Structure formats: structure tokens, C-alpha cells
Amino acid sequence: MVGVTYVTEVDPGALTAADWEQVTLTLSFIWSFFGATISAAVFFIIGHAVIPSLIITGHITARINRLRIVFYSFSTLFAIGSFWSMVNFINASEVLRNIYTHVWI
């Protein structure tokens, strides 16, 4: 058939200034999720693996073992922050449904 075109892609709508602000907010939540997750993992590894290993090998004194609770606390706080960021990302991602009105799935 001549002149008939089929749309096989998702066609985004035009973005307004408010949409761009919402996209910026959504991206900031996903980046904060990434940063908080990495930070939680690093603090947990230091508190759970590095400090005990260094104490066992004698590279640091056993007094440092008391600092593990601090690393566990920071790890927990960053894990909570990671969860908070993901929940806010999911809530803020409504802008994607406004931009892409037709989805494949």
C-alpha cells in the first residue's frame, strides 16, 4: 500500500519546562540511589570484612574493633537512604508516562 506508514516505535510527546524539571528530579533520585547503594556496600565491607581481617593479621590493634559499629551504622543509614531514593524515583517517574503515552508493554 502506497502512502501508509506504520508507527512501530514509541513516539515521545513534546516536553514542557515542567516536564524537564520532573525529569531532572527523577534522574537525581536514581543517581542518589546509586551513590547510597555503593556507599552502604563500602561501609559494610569495611566493617564486616576489612577490619576483622586486619585485626586477625595484626596490622591494626583490637581496639579498632569498636569502630565496626560505626561502619555498620553508616551502612544501615545509607541502605535506608537507598530505599528512600528508589521509592521516590518510582513516584517521580510518572513523568515518563506523560512523555511516552504509548508503550509497548
N, C-alpha and C positions, 0 to 999 in steps of 0.2 A: 504494500500500500504506500503510495506516494503521499508525502506531507504529514504522515502520522508519526509522532515521536512518543516514545515511552519513557517515562521517568523511572529509572532504576536506582537512583541514588536518593539519599536523604537530602532534601533541599533546605538549607537553613534560612530562617527568616531574617529580616533586616534588624540590626542591633541598634538599640537606643542607648543614650547615655546611662540610663538607669540599669539597662542590661549589662553594660560594661562594668559598672560598679559592682553588680552582683557577681559577675564572672571573676572580678578581682578578689572579692571576698571569698568566693568558692575556692579559688586557687590558693589563697593564703591559708585556708583551713587544711587543704591537702598537704601543703608544704610544712605546716606546723605538725601535722600528723607524722610525716616522715621524720622530722627533726626530733620529736618527742619519742618516737619508737626507737630510733638509733640511740638516743641518749639513755633511755631506760635499759636498753641492752648493754651498753657500755658500762653503766654503773653496776648492773647486775653481775656482769662478767668480772669486774674488778673486785666486788665484794664476795662473790661466791667461788671464784677460781684463782684469781691472781694473788690476793692477799694470803689465803691459806697456803698456796703453793710456795710463796716467798718465805712464809714463816717456817714451813716444814724444811725447806732447804737451808734456812739460817741466814738468808740475805737481809731480812728485817727482824726486829725483835718481836716477841709475843705480845708486847703492849699494843702494837698496832692492830691486833685482832679486835680491839674495842671499836675501831673505826668501821668495822663491817656493818654495824647497824646504821651508820650514817649513809653508807653506799646503798644499803637495802632501802632506806627511807627515800633517798633521791630516786632510786629505781621505781619505787611504788608511785611516787608523785608524778614522774614522767609517764608511767603507764596509765595513770588516771588522766593525765593531760592528753595522751594519745587517744584514749577512748573518747574524751570530750571533743577533740578535734574531728574524729571520724563522725560522731553524731552530728556535729554542726556542719560538716561537709555534706552529709546526706540531706540535712534540712535545707542547706543553701543551694543544693544542686537543682532545685526546682527551676532555676533559670534555664537549665539545659532543655527542659521540656517546653519552655516558652520559645526557645530559639529553634529547636528541632521539633516541629509539630507532628511530623510524620516519622515514625520509627519503623524499623524492620521487624522488631520483635514486640 
